[in-house]
Amino acid sequence: MARPLIQLALDSLDVNQTLKLATLAAPYVDIFEIGTPCIKHNGIGLVRELRKKFPNKLILVDLKTMDAGEYEATPFYAAGADICTVLGVSGSATIAGVIKAANAHNAEVQVDLINVPDKVACARESARLGAHIIGVHTGLDAQAAGQTPFADLQAVARLNLPVRISVAGGIKQSTVQQVTRAGANIVVVGAAIYGAPSPADAAREICELASAA
Ligand SMILES: O=C([C@H](O)CO)[C@H](O)[C@H](O)COP(=O)(O)O
């Protein structure tokens, strides 16, 4: 089995720190995620800047769109995003709108299951609508309350939907192989890389562990 793609969550609000981290981790990661706080703080110009500096990386913009799907996502795809996220809780019309914007730009959509009560039903509906990626995600606040994404990942992977599965929520060296074996096609890592004494070493370790799973 091919190793999953490694997605680095760029969650700093500071552009210089964001670019420095991206440069350090670039040899070991496949996708740069511009995290929700970062994109809200810095705006669409950061998508253009990352696109220019890293023409060969995939860029995910974590918009977590909740309404006006096509309208909100279109300029981000036009600026160079390969993937934008839309919230599963937003509902079918909004998800379909982001899918329309993505398809118009030959790009992809990830539906984020964060706080979705029935994740299996939402994953099925998102796949039916044409979403490309389902994101099993335990957010930072839920992590602080002790939650993890592992059981949800198993439940979504069991569905065998024609989509890729991304997993996020405190993934680190000790859990990257577990989520890879559970069927994650994309492993998102934030704090375990940006909070490490050497982000480059942490990114390399995670990449190597995923390859060996
Ligand atoms: O998406 C995220 C969070 O909701 C803030 O927007 C994080 O980037 C994601 O959870 C990955 O970060 P870690 O959980 O620190 O690995």
The ligand as a Gaussian input file, in Angstrom:
#p B3LYP/6-31G(d) Opt

LIG

0 1
 O       -7.691000      22.054000      11.694000
 C       -7.153000      22.232000      12.741000
 C       -7.837000      22.933000      13.859000
 O       -9.211000      22.758000      13.742000
 C       -7.568000      24.434000      13.780000
 O       -8.046000      24.980000      12.595000
 C       -5.760000      21.764000      12.972000
 O       -4.962000      22.321000      11.979000
 C       -5.709000      20.235000      12.934000
 O       -6.420000      19.778000      14.061000
 C       -4.311000      19.668000      12.924000
 O       -3.569000      20.109000      14.031000
 P       -3.140000      19.139000      15.237000
 O       -4.399000      18.615000      15.838000
 O       -2.350000      20.043000      16.149000
 O       -2.285000      18.052000      14.656000

